[in-house]
Amino acid sequence: MKCPNCSREFMEIPGQKFCSFCGGTLDKPSGDAGMAEQRQTSRDEEPELEFRDAAASPRDEYCPWEDLDNLGFIQGVLGTLQQSLFKPHEFFARMPMQGGMLNPLLYGLIVGSLGAMISYLTGLVMDHHPFMASTRLAGTMSVVVGLLIPVFVAIGILAGAVLLHVALFMLGGARQPFEVTFRIVAYASGPDLFSAVPMIGWIITLIWKFYITVIGVKAVHGLTTGRSVAAVSLPILLCCGMVAGGLILAMLGAGGPSD
């Protein structure tokens, strides 16, 4: 068989579509025009393939907690704790933005409930615990409160996510859906474990949690450090203001004239 492109003869193989010498297409136009057409087609296809690949994986997303099939429960929890606590920049930069809110809620519920339960049990046996010294619960009531801790933790995660997303919206920084903000709050629950440390645990928890939440907002919503700090601070200031207002009203009511 003679190649229509290079004019060299070769033994034809059944079903052969390309020349054994020049690689030219046997059923395409011959000569320089045919080769030019092939090169142009190749150039036209390459950018399209590169664009498809880039669009398919814009972020290298990964979270150990969401890879339990490969890691197992213990490794999934420990891996997520280690990364979110000590490498928050890398963790939140790779945090999956989709997949539902159940997985992150379960993680925050497990970690937050564990820290709160240990702190609560420690407070029951320590008279100098700052939050238990003025509150004496009956035996039955103390058990009920202990059993309700996971409910309180779940409500806290949801409320924290709502307040944070509202703050982001007010500051013009809500660049991702609510699910993404919820995931930040849930995966920032690691410091809750330090609330089990007597006396100073709540301080460690507050500072560390504030820090990694700011990192998460900055990495995921793409804000500056200042706007991220403002967004995370706004719900805290709002809650503190509400508590302070309630205390002031209570003090005014107690000091008012009595019949």
C-alpha positions as CSV (number, residue, x, y, z in Angstrom):
1,M,0.0,0.0,0.0
2,K,1.2,3.5,-0.8
3,C,0.9,6.3,1.8
4,P,-1.0,9.4,0.4
5,N,1.1,11.7,2.6
6,C,4.8,10.5,2.2
7,S,4.3,8.3,-0.9
8,R,6.2,5.4,0.7
9,E,5.0,1.9,0.1
10,F,4.4,-0.6,3.0
11,M,2.5,-3.8,3.7
12,E,-1.0,-3.0,4.7
13,I,-2.4,-4.4,7.9
14,P,-6.2,-5.1,8.0
15,G,-7.9,-2.1,9.7
16,Q,-4.8,0.1,9.6
17,K,-5.6,3.8,9.7
18,F,-2.1,5.4,10.0
19,C,1.1,5.2,7.9
20,S,3.8,3.0,9.3
21,F,6.5,5.6,8.3
22,C,5.2,9.1,8.7
23,G,2.2,8.4,11.0
24,G,-0.2,10.3,8.7
25,T,-3.8,9.4,8.5
26,L,-4.5,7.1,5.5
27,D,-8.1,8.4,4.9
28,K,-7.3,12.1,5.3
29,P,-6.2,14.6,2.6
30,S,-2.7,14.0,1.5
31,G,0.4,16.2,1.4
32,D,1.2,19.4,3.4
33,A,-2.5,20.4,3.6
34,G,-3.4,17.2,5.3
35,M,-0.6,17.4,7.8
36,A,-1.4,21.1,8.5
37,E,-5.0,20.1,9.1
38,Q,-4.0,17.5,11.6
39,R,-1.6,19.8,13.5
40,Q,-4.3,22.5,13.7
41,T,-6.8,20.0,15.0
42,S,-4.4,18.9,17.7
43,R,-3.8,22.6,18.7
44,D,-7.5,23.2,18.9
45,E,-8.1,20.2,21.2
46,E,-5.3,20.8,23.7
47,P,-6.6,23.9,25.4
48,E,-10.0,22.4,25.6
49,L,-8.6,19.3,27.4
50,E,-6.6,21.5,29.8
51,F,-9.7,23.6,30.6
52,R,-11.7,20.5,31.3
53,D,-9.1,19.1,33.7
54,A,-8.8,22.4,35.6
55,A,-12.5,22.8,35.9
56,A,-12.9,19.2,37.2
57,S,-10.6,19.8,40.2
58,P,-10.3,23.5,41.1
59,R,-9.4,22.6,44.7
60,D,-7.6,19.6,46.2
61,E,-10.3,18.8,48.7
62,Y,-9.8,16.3,51.5
63,C,-10.9,15.8,55.1
64,P,-9.9,12.7,57.2
65,W,-13.3,12.6,58.9
66,E,-15.0,12.3,55.5
67,D,-12.7,9.5,54.5
68,L,-13.7,7.0,57.2
69,D,-14.1,4.2,54.6
70,N,-10.3,4.2,54.2
71,L,-9.1,5.5,57.5
72,G,-11.6,4.1,60.0
73,F,-13.3,6.0,62.8
74,I,-10.4,6.6,65.2
75,Q,-7.9,7.7,62.5
76,G,-10.6,9.9,60.9
77,V,-11.2,11.7,64.2
78,L,-7.6,12.0,65.2
79,G,-6.5,13.1,61.7
80,T,-9.1,15.8,61.6
81,L,-8.2,17.0,65.1
82,Q,-4.5,17.2,64.3
83,Q,-4.9,19.0,61.0
84,S,-7.6,21.5,62.2
85,L,-5.8,22.3,65.5
86,F,-2.2,22.5,64.3
87,K,-2.4,23.1,60.6
88,P,-5.6,25.1,60.2
89,H,-4.4,27.0,57.1
90,E,-3.9,23.7,55.2
91,F,-6.9,22.0,56.6
92,F,-9.5,24.7,55.7
93,A,-7.8,25.4,52.3
94,R,-8.6,21.7,51.5
95,M,-11.9,21.4,53.4
96,P,-14.7,20.0,51.2
97,M,-17.3,22.6,50.4
98,Q,-20.0,20.1,49.6
99,G,-21.3,16.8,50.8
100,G,-24.0,17.9,53.2
101,M,-24.0,19.1,56.8
102,L,-24.5,15.8,58.6
103,N,-20.8,14.6,58.5
104,P,-19.4,17.9,59.9
105,L,-22.2,18.0,62.5
106,L,-21.4,14.5,63.7
107,Y,-17.7,15.4,64.1
108,G,-18.5,18.6,66.0
109,L,-21.1,16.7,68.1
110,I,-18.6,14.0,69.1
111,V,-15.7,16.3,69.9
112,G,-17.8,19.0,71.5
113,S,-19.8,16.6,73.6
114,L,-16.7,14.8,74.8
115,G,-15.1,18.0,76.0
116,A,-18.3,19.3,77.6
117,M,-19.0,16.0,79.3
118,I,-15.6,15.7,80.9
119,S,-15.8,19.4,82.0
120,Y,-19.2,18.8,83.4
121,L,-18.2,15.7,85.4
122,T,-15.1,17.4,86.6
123,G,-17.2,20.3,87.8
124,L,-19.5,18.0,89.8
125,V,-16.6,16.7,91.9
126,M,-14.7,19.9,92.3
127,D,-16.1,22.5,94.7
128,H,-13.8,25.2,93.3
129,H,-15.0,24.8,89.7
130,P,-15.9,28.4,88.7
131,F,-19.2,27.4,87.0
132,M,-20.4,24.9,89.6
133,A,-19.6,26.7,92.8
134,S,-22.8,28.7,92.7
135,T,-25.0,25.9,91.2
136,R,-26.0,22.9,93.1
137,L,-28.1,20.5,91.1
138,A,-30.0,17.6,92.6
139,G,-28.8,14.1,91.6
140,T,-31.6,13.5,89.1
141,M,-31.3,16.9,87.6
142,S,-27.5,16.6,87.2
143,V,-28.0,13.4,85.3
144,V,-30.6,15.0,83.0
145,V,-28.4,17.9,82.3
146,G,-25.5,15.5,81.5
147,L,-27.6,13.6,79.0
148,L,-28.7,16.8,77.3
149,I,-25.2,18.0,76.7
150,P,-25.1,16.6,73.1
151,V,-28.3,18.5,72.4
152,F,-26.8,21.7,73.7
153,V,-23.7,21.2,71.6
154,A,-25.7,20.6,68.4
155,I,-27.7,23.7,69.1
156,G,-24.5,25.7,69.7
157,I,-23.0,24.6,66.4
158,L,-26.1,25.5,64.4
159,A,-26.6,28.8,66.2
160,G,-22.9,29.7,65.8
161,A,-23.0,28.9,62.1
162,V,-26.2,31.0,61.6
163,L,-24.7,34.0,63.5
164,L,-21.4,33.8,61.7
165,H,-23.1,33.6,58.3
166,V,-25.3,36.6,59.2
167,A,-22.2,38.5,60.2
168,L,-20.5,37.6,57.0
169,F,-23.5,38.7,55.0
170,M,-23.6,42.1,56.9
171,L,-19.9,42.6,56.1
172,G,-20.4,41.6,52.5
173,G,-18.2,38.6,52.9
174,A,-20.6,35.7,52.5
175,R,-19.0,34.5,49.3
176,Q,-20.0,30.8,49.9
177,P,-23.3,29.1,50.8
178,F,-24.4,28.6,54.4
179,E,-23.3,24.9,54.2
180,V,-19.7,26.1,53.9
181,T,-19.9,28.4,56.9
182,F,-21.6,25.5,58.9
183,R,-18.7,23.3,58.0
184,I,-16.2,25.8,59.2
185,V,-17.9,26.1,62.6
186,A,-18.3,22.3,63.0
187,Y,-14.7,21.5,62.1
188,A,-13.5,24.3,64.4
189,S,-14.8,22.3,67.4
190,G,-11.5,20.7,68.2
191,P,-10.5,23.2,70.9
192,D,-13.7,22.2,72.8
193,L,-11.7,19.3,74.2
194,F,-9.6,21.7,76.2
195,S,-12.6,22.8,78.2
196,A,-12.0,19.7,80.2
197,V,-8.9,21.3,81.7
198,P,-9.8,22.6,85.2
199,M,-10.0,26.4,85.8
200,I,-8.3,27.6,82.6
201,G,-9.8,25.2,80.0
202,W,-12.5,27.6,78.9
203,I,-9.9,30.3,78.2
204,I,-7.8,28.0,76.0
205,T,-10.9,26.8,74.2
206,L,-12.1,30.4,73.5
207,I,-8.8,31.7,72.2
208,W,-7.9,28.6,70.1
209,K,-11.4,28.3,68.6
210,F,-11.5,32.0,67.7
211,Y,-8.1,31.7,66.0
212,I,-8.9,28.6,63.8
213,T,-12.4,29.9,63.0
214,V,-10.8,33.1,61.7
215,I,-8.4,31.0,59.6
216,G,-11.3,29.0,58.2
217,V,-13.3,32.1,57.2
218,K,-10.2,33.7,55.6
219,A,-9.3,30.5,53.7
220,V,-12.8,29.5,52.5
221,H,-14.6,32.8,52.0
222,G,-11.5,34.5,50.7
223,L,-11.6,37.5,53.0
224,T,-8.8,39.6,54.5
225,T,-7.6,38.9,58.0
226,G,-9.2,42.0,59.3
227,R,-12.6,41.2,57.8
228,S,-12.4,37.6,59.0
229,V,-11.6,38.8,62.6
230,A,-14.6,41.2,62.4
231,A,-16.9,38.5,61.1
232,V,-16.0,36.1,63.9
233,S,-16.0,38.8,66.6
234,L,-19.4,40.2,65.7
235,P,-21.5,37.2,67.0
236,I,-19.3,37.0,70.2
237,L,-19.9,40.7,70.9
238,L,-23.6,40.3,70.2
239,C,-23.9,37.4,72.7
240,C,-21.8,39.3,75.3
241,G,-24.0,42.3,74.9
242,M,-27.2,40.3,75.3
243,V,-25.8,38.6,78.5
244,A,-24.7,42.0,79.9
245,G,-28.1,43.5,79.1
246,G,-29.9,40.6,80.8
247,L,-27.7,41.0,83.9
248,I,-28.3,44.7,84.1
249,L,-32.1,44.2,83.8
250,A,-31.9,41.5,86.5
251,M,-30.0,43.8,88.8
252,L,-32.4,46.7,88.2
253,G,-35.3,44.5,88.8
254,A,-33.8,43.1,92.1
255,G,-33.0,46.6,93.3
256,G,-36.4,48.1,92.5
257,P,-39.0,49.0,95.2
258,S,-40.8,46.1,96.8
259,D,-44.3,46.1,98.2
